[in-house]
Amino acid sequence: MKLWGGRFTKPTNELVDEYTASISFDQKLAQYDIQGSLAHVEMLAKCEIIPREDAETIKKGLKVVAEKIAAGEAELTEANEDIHMNVEKLLIDEVGAVGGKLHTGRSRNDQVALDMRLYLRDSIVTLVELLTKLQEALMEQANQNLDTILPGYTHLQRAQPVLFAHHMMAYVSMFERDTERLKDSFKRVNRSPLGAGALAGTTFPIDRHFVAEQLNFDGVVENSLDAVSDRDFVVEFLANASLTIMHMSRLSEELVQWSSAEFNFVELDDAFCTGSSMMPQKKNPDVAELVRGKSGRVYGHLIGMLTTLKGLPIAYNKDMQEDKEGMFDTVETLKGALALFAPMISTMEVKKDNMYAAVAEDFSNATDLADYLVNKDLPFREAHAVVGQVVLHCINKNKYLLDLTLEEFKNFSELIEDDIYHVLSPETVVNARDVAGGTAKNRVEEQIELASSRLDISKKWIKEFAEKVNVLTK
């Protein structure tokens, strides 16, 4: 008979067992379930709800169960539905009927909410650490390429030259926002729902705050109905994860483009590429492509979770069993992508000469010609028109701006002097953007310094919160 089977006159249909069981995926919560149970049983003894002797027996049994699960020696069955009932059944098998006292004053409804919060806060710290390593890899490339110039694009058309370091720092900024969002969400994850019971609390004189302190939570979820029905923290995580993998997908797209023969701006290390089963010459950027592709599944989990929750009446409903697989898969997808991306960026070869050659063969310095004329008191709209005519002349003559003679320039404006060649050089064009956040070398160095300081703060946060989530089984 099932642990809850007292009210039933016949066993559930085998197909129902198979369809409703979640042990195939929620066994991932085993260590967190046991952490929560150890804190719960300690509270039961402290509040004299069960004898101290029984609590100690249960605690020893839980630790044995934890060891067996970790070693793969425990049998987890669909008949026991989920990780909570499986752990309880293993405990009773280990210590006898006294193990049944563990569930006093709690429900699987508040228990699963607790386990998910323990799992997710642990995962958040890991993901912030992985994001920090990716930022460091990008900043390493930025530091090594403070004099590397490449075309900057808008509409995928060459627009203005920028430092490669500046381009890398744009992604550092994106991933910094991702870490900020994850860190901020931690405070909403880190609240204990245990003690809410099925939905209304419990008649036992429990101490919810004691359990929260034991598990290093910042406090409790105040309303019992909200405690068991809230999955905002899951939705928020999935939304944050979607933004993170969107940023990774954008970077992936650029790596795919840049490593093609058409661009030939970078070469990814062989360790992060694959070949073709048919074409022996191929070197494919499969890691970047797969990360780009996996963005879809992360977005899907977010939409799936929102759709599951949108019509649910308050408190627990079986629909909410759908909250875990998407969350687990998103965590693993992000972990895998971030773990690969940092070393892939670090080992990437930047082809500086090819980038510079591309800048020399475009009109990305045209805006600087317009600005040059404006500085000589020509209204911008007139300067814009003049430069447009110059560019059209170049296209017709198969030339670029720096190929023109001074005489050719003067055919369009007598304001142009021989200093124009210095003004239009790629180095001058880049360093002329000497504004906060601009691509001038000194401004990029400024960005790197500021980002390094904020990265140090993130590392301190990781250290502090890693200790908080590392709740040792007591």
Helices and strands as residue ranges (DSSP letters): G 5-7, H 14-20, H 23-26, G 27-29, H 30-46, H 52-70, G 78-80, H 83-95, G 97-103, H 108-144, E 149-154, E 157-163, H 164-189, H 208-214, H 224-229, H 232-258, E 266-267, G 270-272, H 286-309, G 318-322, H 323-346, E 349-350, H 352-359, H 366-374, H 380-397, G 401-403, H 406-410, H 420-423, H 426-431, H 441-469
